[in-house]
């Protein structure tokens, strides 16, 4: 099992792949892990839509394994969390 601080560091390392500074937001803590969202720092500071990241899907870091699971952007976040929890319960993750 990993701690929140370990998950946050893992999220920062994961997002370091981007060549631009991004800001991370922890949207939710739930029984199976933590949900993270992110956006370019420049967009958040200026509101300039040309600096906005697109296709930046939220992701979950699993509390037990520390694995990162990317979610989609087509549905509300609650739908993806429910799918994740169902798959984990059924042993599909």
N, CA, C and O atoms as CSV, one atom per row, in Angstrom:
chain,resi,resn,atom,element,x,y,z
A,1,UNK,N,N,0.853,-1.175,0.000
A,1,UNK,CA,C,0.000,0.000,0.000
A,1,UNK,C,C,0.899,1.238,0.000
A,1,UNK,O,O,1.921,1.281,0.685
A,2,UNK,N,N,0.498,2.239,-0.779
A,2,UNK,CA,C,1.280,3.469,-0.827
A,2,UNK,C,C,0.525,4.593,-0.130
A,2,UNK,O,O,-0.697,4.551,0.006
A,3,UNK,N,N,1.271,5.588,0.302
A,3,UNK,CA,C,0.672,6.737,0.980
A,3,UNK,C,C,0.269,7.788,-0.051
A,3,UNK,O,O,0.624,7.698,-1.226
A,4,UNK,N,N,-0.471,8.772,0.409
A,4,UNK,CA,C,-0.859,9.863,-0.479
A,4,UNK,C,C,0.367,10.611,-0.990
A,4,UNK,O,O,0.421,10.975,-2.165
A,5,UNK,N,N,1.343,10.845,-0.133
A,5,UNK,CA,C,2.555,11.564,-0.548
A,5,UNK,C,C,3.285,10.775,-1.637
A,5,UNK,O,O,3.762,11.357,-2.611
A,6,UNK,N,N,3.374,9.455,-1.475
A,6,UNK,CA,C,3.996,8.626,-2.508
A,6,UNK,C,C,3.212,8.703,-3.818
A,6,UNK,O,O,3.801,8.773,-4.896
A,7,UNK,N,N,1.884,8.690,-3.718
A,7,UNK,CA,C,1.041,8.796,-4.912
A,7,UNK,C,C,1.232,10.151,-5.594
A,7,UNK,O,O,1.318,10.227,-6.819
A,8,UNK,N,N,1.296,11.208,-4.803
A,8,UNK,CA,C,1.492,12.541,-5.364
A,8,UNK,C,C,2.842,12.641,-6.071
A,8,UNK,O,O,2.927,13.209,-7.160
A,9,UNK,N,N,3.887,12.103,-5.472
A,9,UNK,CA,C,5.200,12.103,-6.120
A,9,UNK,C,C,5.187,11.282,-7.395
A,9,UNK,O,O,5.803,11.663,-8.390
A,10,UNK,N,N,4.490,10.163,-7.369
A,10,UNK,CA,C,4.364,9.328,-8.564
A,10,UNK,C,C,3.631,10.100,-9.667
A,10,UNK,O,O,4.014,10.031,-10.835
A,11,UNK,N,N,2.584,10.830,-9.296
A,11,UNK,CA,C,1.836,11.637,-10.261
A,11,UNK,C,C,2.730,12.725,-10.860
A,11,UNK,O,O,2.686,12.968,-12.066
A,12,UNK,N,N,3.530,13.373,-10.034
A,12,UNK,CA,C,4.433,14.415,-10.525
A,12,UNK,C,C,5.460,13.841,-11.486
A,12,UNK,O,O,5.754,14.446,-12.517
A,13,UNK,N,N,6.006,12.679,-11.157
A,13,UNK,CA,C,6.975,12.034,-12.052
A,13,UNK,C,C,6.326,11.620,-13.364
A,13,UNK,O,O,6.928,11.743,-14.430
A,14,UNK,N,N,5.102,11.130,-13.280
A,14,UNK,CA,C,4.355,10.731,-14.465
A,14,UNK,C,C,4.128,11.928,-15.393
A,14,UNK,O,O,4.254,11.815,-16.612
A,15,UNK,N,N,3.792,13.069,-14.796
A,15,UNK,CA,C,3.513,14.259,-15.601
A,15,UNK,C,C,4.777,14.989,-16.036
A,15,UNK,O,O,4.705,15.894,-16.867
A,16,UNK,N,N,5.921,14.618,-15.498
A,16,UNK,CA,C,7.188,15.235,-15.911
A,16,UNK,C,C,7.506,14.906,-17.368
A,16,UNK,O,O,8.378,15.533,-17.970
A,17,UNK,N,N,6.804,13.928,-17.936
A,17,UNK,CA,C,6.980,13.585,-19.350
A,17,UNK,C,C,6.567,14.734,-20.266
A,17,UNK,O,O,7.045,14.837,-21.396
A,18,UNK,N,N,5.681,15.591,-19.776
A,18,UNK,CA,C,5.260,16.734,-20.575
A,18,UNK,C,C,6.393,17.752,-20.610
A,18,UNK,O,O,7.116,17.924,-19.629
A,19,UNK,N,N,6.538,18.410,-21.727
A,19,UNK,CA,C,7.603,19.398,-21.868
A,19,UNK,C,C,7.192,20.781,-21.377
A,19,UNK,O,O,7.924,21.750,-21.577
A,20,UNK,N,N,6.049,20.881,-20.749
A,20,UNK,CA,C,5.579,22.158,-20.231
A,20,UNK,C,C,5.202,21.988,-18.770
A,20,UNK,O,O,4.867,20.880,-18.351
A,21,UNK,N,N,5.248,23.054,-17.985
A,21,UNK,CA,C,4.824,22.950,-16.584
A,21,UNK,C,C,3.318,22.708,-16.495
A,21,UNK,O,O,2.527,23.390,-17.147
A,22,UNK,N,N,2.943,21.741,-15.691
A,22,UNK,CA,C,1.526,21.457,-15.473
A,22,UNK,C,C,1.218,21.554,-13.986
A,22,UNK,O,O,2.093,21.389,-13.136
A,23,UNK,N,N,-0.031,21.822,-13.702
A,23,UNK,CA,C,-0.517,21.846,-12.326
A,23,UNK,C,C,-1.377,20.612,-12.114
A,23,UNK,O,O,-2.181,20.251,-12.973
A,24,UNK,N,N,-1.204,19.966,-10.967
A,24,UNK,CA,C,-1.954,18.766,-10.616
A,24,UNK,C,C,-3.027,19.148,-9.605
A,24,UNK,O,O,-2.801,19.956,-8.705
A,25,UNK,N,N,-4.183,18.555,-9.773
A,25,UNK,CA,C,-5.261,18.721,-8.810
A,25,UNK,C,C,-5.700,17.338,-8.355
A,25,UNK,O,O,-5.924,16.451,-9.179
A,26,UNK,N,N,-5.822,17.156,-7.065
A,26,UNK,CA,C,-6.384,15.922,-6.533
A,26,UNK,C,C,-7.880,16.143,-6.451
A,26,UNK,O,O,-8.359,16.926,-5.630
A,27,UNK,N,N,-8.601,15.462,-7.287
A,27,UNK,CA,C,-10.044,15.641,-7.353
A,27,UNK,C,C,-10.741,14.837,-6.266
A,27,UNK,O,O,-11.709,15.303,-5.665
A,28,UNK,N,N,-10.251,13.638,-6.018
A,28,UNK,CA,C,-10.981,12.765,-5.111
A,28,UNK,C,C,-10.045,11.734,-4.502
A,28,UNK,O,O,-9.102,11.267,-5.140
A,29,UNK,N,N,-10.324,11.399,-3.274
A,29,UNK,CA,C,-9.720,10.245,-2.624
A,29,UNK,C,C,-10.864,9.277,-2.419
A,29,UNK,O,O,-11.902,9.646,-1.870
A,30,UNK,N,N,-10.688,8.065,-2.846
A,30,UNK,CA,C,-11.740,7.083,-2.655
A,30,UNK,C,C,-11.105,5.785,-2.170
A,30,UNK,O,O,-9.883,5.702,-2.046
A,31,UNK,N,N,-11.902,4.801,-1.902
A,31,UNK,CA,C,-11.422,3.603,-1.212
A,31,UNK,C,C,-10.282,2.901,-1.932
A,31,UNK,O,O,-9.467,2.246,-1.283
A,32,UNK,N,N,-10.201,3.015,-3.241
A,32,UNK,CA,C,-9.202,2.277,-4.006
A,32,UNK,C,C,-7.988,3.104,-4.413
A,32,UNK,O,O,-6.986,2.533,-4.842
A,33,UNK,N,N,-8.045,4.424,-4.292
A,33,UNK,CA,C,-6.908,5.231,-4.714
A,33,UNK,C,C,-7.214,6.711,-4.745
A,33,UNK,O,O,-8.110,7.205,-4.062
A,34,UNK,N,N,-6.444,7.394,-5.556
A,34,UNK,CA,C,-6.575,8.847,-5.690
A,34,UNK,C,C,-6.782,9.202,-7.148
A,34,UNK,O,O,-6.158,8.617,-8.034
A,35,UNK,N,N,-7.660,10.162,-7.394
A,35,UNK,CA,C,-7.941,10.634,-8.738
A,35,UNK,C,C,-7.223,11.965,-8.942
A,35,UNK,O,O,-7.386,12.892,-8.148
A,36,UNK,N,N,-6.429,12.056,-10.004
A,36,UNK,CA,C,-5.677,13.264,-10.316
A,36,UNK,C,C,-6.124,13.828,-11.669
A,36,UNK,O,O,-6.397,13.080,-12.608
A,37,UNK,N,N,-6.193,15.139,-11.747
A,37,UNK,CA,C,-6.404,15.856,-13.004
A,37,UNK,C,C,-5.258,16.838,-13.159
A,37,UNK,O,O,-4.572,17.161,-12.189
A,38,UNK,N,N,-5.050,17.313,-14.380
A,38,UNK,CA,C,-3.963,18.262,-14.600
A,38,UNK,C,C,-4.276,19.166,-15.776
A,38,UNK,O,O,-5.084,18.838,-16.645
A,39,UNK,N,N,-3.608,20.322,-15.781
A,39,UNK,CA,C,-3.773,21.321,-16.836
A,39,UNK,C,C,-2.489,22.127,-16.903
A,39,UNK,O,O,-1.723,22.161,-15.941
A,40,UNK,N,N,-2.251,22.773,-18.034
A,40,UNK,CA,C,-1.034,23.578,-18.162
A,40,UNK,C,C,-1.089,24.752,-17.185
A,40,UNK,O,O,-2.134,25.375,-16.998
A,41,UNK,N,N,0.024,25.031,-16.587
A,41,UNK,CA,C,0.120,26.129,-15.632
A,41,UNK,C,C,-0.209,27.452,-16.323
A,41,UNK,O,O,-0.888,28.306,-15.752
A,42,UNK,N,N,0.278,27.614,-17.556
A,42,UNK,CA,C,0.056,28.872,-18.267
A,42,UNK,C,C,-1.436,29.124,-18.490
A,42,UNK,O,O,-1.906,30.249,-18.318
A,43,UNK,N,N,-2.180,28.089,-18.871
A,43,UNK,CA,C,-3.618,28.260,-19.061
A,43,UNK,C,C,-4.295,28.656,-17.751
A,43,UNK,O,O,-5.148,29.544,-17.735
A,44,UNK,N,N,-3.922,28.005,-16.665
A,44,UNK,CA,C,-4.541,28.316,-15.380
A,44,UNK,C,C,-4.227,29.727,-14.914
A,44,UNK,O,O,-5.045,30.363,-14.249
A,45,UNK,N,N,-3.042,30.218,-15.264
A,45,UNK,CA,C,-2.657,31.567,-14.857
A,45,UNK,C,C,-3.234,32.648,-15.751
A,45,UNK,O,O,-3.566,33.734,-15.274
A,46,UNK,N,N,-3.361,32.362,-17.061
A,46,UNK,CA,C,-3.765,33.408,-18.003
A,46,UNK,C,C,-5.166,33.232,-18.573
A,46,UNK,O,O,-5.793,34.207,-18.985
A,47,UNK,N,N,-5.665,31.993,-18.600
A,47,UNK,CA,C,-6.952,31.731,-19.229
A,47,UNK,C,C,-6.881,31.728,-20.745
A,47,UNK,O,O,-7.914,31.645,-21.410
A,48,UNK,N,N,-5.686,31.817,-21.302
A,48,UNK,CA,C,-5.482,31.824,-22.754
A,48,UNK,C,C,-5.735,30.417,-23.297
A,48,UNK,O,O,-4.965,29.494,-23.032
A,49,UNK,N,N,-6.822,30.264,-24.059
A,49,UNK,CA,C,-7.218,28.949,-24.554
A,49,UNK,C,C,-6.173,28.302,-25.454
A,49,UNK,O,O,-6.152,27.078,-25.587
A,50,UNK,N,N,-5.312,29.091,-26.068
A,50,UNK,CA,C,-4.279,28.503,-26.935
A,50,UNK,C,C,-3.213,27.765,-26.132
A,50,UNK,O,O,-2.408,27.031,-26.706
A,51,UNK,N,N,-3.196,27.949,-24.812
A,51,UNK,CA,C,-2.216,27.258,-23.971
A,51,UNK,C,C,-2.837,26.095,-23.195
A,51,UNK,O,O,-2.170,25.444,-22.391
A,52,UNK,N,N,-4.114,25.847,-23.446
A,52,UNK,CA,C,-4.826,24.789,-22.749
A,52,UNK,C,C,-4.433,23.422,-23.303
A,52,UNK,O,O,-4.325,23.247,-24.516
A,53,UNK,N,N,-4.221,22.463,-22.416
A,53,UNK,CA,C,-3.974,21.093,-22.844
A,53,UNK,C,C,-5.297,20.476,-23.277
A,53,UNK,O,O,-6.337,20.720,-22.665
A,54,UNK,N,N,-5.248,19.682,-24.325
A,54,UNK,CA,C,-6.440,18.949,-24.737
A,54,UNK,C,C,-6.103,17.465,-24.726
A,54,UNK,O,O,-4.966,17.069,-24.979
A,55,UNK,N,N,-7.098,16.664,-24.431
A,55,UNK,CA,C,-6.876,15.228,-24.362
A,55,UNK,C,C,-6.132,14.793,-23.115
A,55,UNK,O,O,-5.651,13.662,-23.037
A,56,UNK,N,N,-6.034,15.677,-22.145
A,56,UNK,CA,C,-5.342,15.355,-20.899
A,56,UNK,C,C,-6.309,14.645,-19.953
A,56,UNK,O,O,-7.023,15.270,-19.168
A,57,UNK,N,N,-6.303,13.337,-20.057
A,57,UNK,CA,C,-7.267,12.562,-19.277
A,57,UNK,C,C,-6.840,12.440,-17.817
A,57,UNK,O,O,-5.651,12.331,-17.515
A,58,UNK,N,N,-7.807,12.460,-16.928
A,58,UNK,CA,C,-7.500,12.238,-15.515
A,58,UNK,C,C,-6.963,10.821,-15.321
A,58,UNK,O,O,-7.130,9.959,-16.184
A,59,UNK,N,N,-6.325,10.598,-14.194
A,59,UNK,CA,C,-5.803,9.259,-13.929
A,59,UNK,C,C,-5.936,8.928,-12.458
A,59,UNK,O,O,-6.020,9.804,-11.597
A,60,UNK,N,N,-5.953,7.630,-12.202
A,60,UNK,CA,C,-6.050,7.102,-10.849
A,60,UNK,C,C,-4.713,6.477,-10.499
A,60,UNK,O,O,-4.089,5.824,-11.335
A,61,UNK,N,N,-4.274,6.676,-9.268
A,61,UNK,CA,C,-3.154,5.910,-8.737
A,61,UNK,C,C,-3.734,4.988,-7.675
A,61,UNK,O,O,-4.313,5.431,-6.683
A,62,UNK,N,N,-3.563,3.701,-7.913
A,62,UNK,CA,C,-4.111,2.675,-7.037
A,62,UNK,C,C,-3.375,2.650,-5.700
A,62,UNK,O,O,-2.144,2.661,-5.664
A,63,UNK,N,N,-4.124,2.617,-4.611
A,63,UNK,CA,C,-3.530,2.610,-3.268
A,63,UNK,C,C,-2.740,1.337,-2.982
A,63,UNK,O,O,-1.726,1.377,-2.285
A,64,UNK,N,N,-3.196,0.219,-3.513
A,64,UNK,CA,C,-2.549,-1.051,-3.204
A,64,UNK,C,C,-1.287,-1.281,-4.027
A,64,UNK,O,O,-0.253,-1.669,-3.483
A,65,UNK,N,N,-1.364,-1.048,-5.318
A,65,UNK,CA,C,-0.245,-1.379,-6.207
A,65,UNK,C,C,0.614,-0.189,-6.597
A,65,UNK,O,O,1.772,-0.362,-6.980
A,66,UNK,N,N,0.064,1.019,-6.506
A,66,UNK,CA,C,0.783,2.202,-6.971
A,66,UNK,C,C,0.731,2.370,-8.476
A,66,UNK,O,O,1.363,3.276,-9.019
A,67,UNK,N,N,-0.016,1.508,-9.163
A,67,UNK,CA,C,-0.133,1.605,-10.620
A,67,UNK,C,C,-0.982,2.813,-11.011
A,67,UNK,O,O,-1.873,3.247,-10.281
A,68,UNK,N,N,-0.665,3.331,-12.192
A,68,UNK,CA,C,-1.411,4.465,-12.751
A,68,UNK,C,C,-2.375,3.935,-13.801
A,68,UNK,O,O,-1.994,3.160,-14.678
A,69,UNK,N,N,-3.618,4.361,-13.701
A,69,UNK,CA,C,-4.649,3.990,-14.663
A,69,UNK,C,C,-5.223,5.253,-15.279
A,69,UNK,O,O,-5.860,6.058,-14.599
A,70,UNK,N,N,-4.991,5.416,-16.569
A,70,UNK,CA,C,-5.534,6.578,-17.276
A,70,UNK,C,C,-7.017,6.359,-17.525
A,70,UNK,O,O,-7.450,5.257,-17.861
A,71,UNK,N,N,-7.775,7.410,-17.358
A,71,UNK,CA,C,-9.207,7.371,-17.607
A,71,UNK,C,C,-9.482,8.054,-18.936
A,71,UNK,O,O,-8.551,8.472,-19.625
A,72,UNK,N,N,-10.727,8.169,-19.293
A,72,UNK,CA,C,-11.089,8.844,-20.525
A,72,UNK,C,C,-11.613,10.242,-20.264
A,72,UNK,O,O,-11.584,10.737,-19.138
A,73,UNK,N,N,-12.093,10.866,-21.329
A,73,UNK,CA,C,-12.648,12.213,-21.204
A,73,UNK,C,C,-14.074,12.309,-21.752
A,73,UNK,O,O,-14.681,13.379,-21.701
A,74,UNK,N,N,-14.608,11.222,-22.268
A,74,UNK,CA,C,-15.922,11.267,-22.907
A,74,UNK,C,C,-17.075,11.269,-21.911
A,74,UNK,O,O,-18.156,11.773,-22.214
A,75,UNK,N,N,-16.851,10.707,-20.727
A,75,UNK,CA,C,-17.919,10.561,-19.746
A,75,UNK,C,C,-17.569,11.311,-18.464
A,75,UNK,O,O,-16.415,11.689,-18.262
A,76,UNK,N,N,-18.548,11.526,-17.605
A,76,UNK,CA,C,-18.256,12.138,-16.308
A,76,UNK,C,C,-17.272,11.264,-15.517
A,76,UNK,O,O,-17.239,10.045,-15.686
A,77,UNK,N,N,-16.493,11.886,-14.678
A,77,UNK,CA,C,-15.470,11.181,-13.904
A,77,UNK,C,C,-16.075,10.060,-13.069
A,77,UNK,O,O,-15.467,9.000,-12.925
A,78,UNK,N,N,-17.261,10.280,-12.518
A,78,UNK,CA,C,-17.906,9.253,-11.694
A,78,UNK,C,C,-18.079,7.937,-12.450
A,78,UNK,O,O,-17.968,6.861,-11.861
A,79,UNK,N,N,-18.349,8.021,-13.737
A,79,UNK,CA,C,-18.515,6.813,-14.560
A,79,UNK,C,C,-17.198,6.037,-14.608
A,79,UNK,O,O,-17.192,4.816,-14.458
A,80,UNK,N,N,-16.100,6.734,-14.813
A,80,UNK,CA,C,-14.804,6.070,-14.885
A,80,UNK,C,C,-14.383,5.483,-13.539
A,80,UNK,O,O,-13.796,4.402,-13.488
A,81,UNK,N,N,-14.681,6.189,-12.457
A,81,UNK,CA,C,-14.352,5.656,-11.138
A,81,UNK,C,C,-15.149,4.385,-10.876
A,81,UNK,O,O,-14.605,3.408,-10.363
A,82,UNK,N,N,-16.416,4.389,-11.218
A,82,UNK,CA,C,-17.256,3.196,-11.020
A,82,UNK,C,C,-16.731,2.028,-11.855
A,82,UNK,O,O,-16.662,0.901,-11.363
A,83,UNK,N,N,-16.362,2.284,-13.110
A,83,UNK,CA,C,-15.799,1.225,-13.951
A,83,UNK,C,C,-14.518,0.670,-13.346
A,83,UNK,O,O,-14.309,-0.543,-13.315
A,84,UNK,N,N,-13.667,1.561,-12.869
A,84,UNK,CA,C,-12.415,1.153,-12.239
A,84,UNK,C,C,-12.682,0.275,-11.025
A,84,UNK,O,O,-12.091,-0.796,-10.888
A,85,UNK,N,N,-13.565,0.722,-10.152
A,85,UNK,CA,C,-13.872,-0.045,-8.949
A,85,UNK,C,C,-14.465,-1.410,-9.289
A,85,UNK,O,O,-14.126,-2.409,-8.654
A,86,UNK,N,N,-15.350,-1.457,-10.289
A,86,UNK,CA,C,-15.942,-2.728,-10.694
A,86,UNK,C,C,-14.884,-3.691,-11.236
A,86,UNK,O,O,-14.897,-4.880,-10.917
A,87,UNK,N,N,-13.980,-3.175,-12.045
A,87,UNK,CA,C,-12.919,-4.026,-12.604
A,87,UNK,C,C,-11.991,-4.520,-11.505
A,87,UNK,O,O,-11.546,-5.667,-11.535
A,88,UNK,N,N,-11.703,-3.675,-10.554
A,88,UNK,CA,C,-10.803,-4.079,-9.467
A,88,UNK,C,C,-11.468,-5.141,-8.611
A,88,UNK,O,O,-10.823,-6.117,-8.229
A,89,UNK,N,N,-12.738,-4.971,-8.304
A,89,UNK,CA,C,-13.471,-5.950,-7.506
A,89,UNK,C,C,-13.503,-7.297,-8.225
A,89,UNK,O,O,-13.365,-8.347,-7.597
A,90,UNK,N,N,-13.684,-7.259,-9.535
A,90,UNK,CA,C,-13.781,-8.488,-10.320
A,90,UNK,C,C,-12.419,-9.053,-10.716
A,90,UNK,O,O,-12.348,-10.067,-11.411
A,91,UNK,N,N,-11.348,-8.412,-10.284
A,91,UNK,CA,C,-10.010,-8.927,-10.562
A,91,UNK,C,C,-9.513,-8.677,-11.971
A,91,UNK,O,O,-8.611,-9.369,-12.443
A,92,UNK,N,N,-10.094,-7.689,-12.654
A,92,UNK,CA,C,-9.667,-7.378,-14.037
A,92,UNK,C,C,-8.549,-6.370,-14.099
A,92,UNK,O,O,-8.104,-6.026,-15.194
A,93,UNK,N,N,-8.070,-5.878,-12.959
A,93,UNK,CA,C,-6.934,-4.953,-12.928
A,93,UNK,C,C,-5.782,-5.637,-12.249
A,93,UNK,O,O,-4.711,-5.047,-12.107
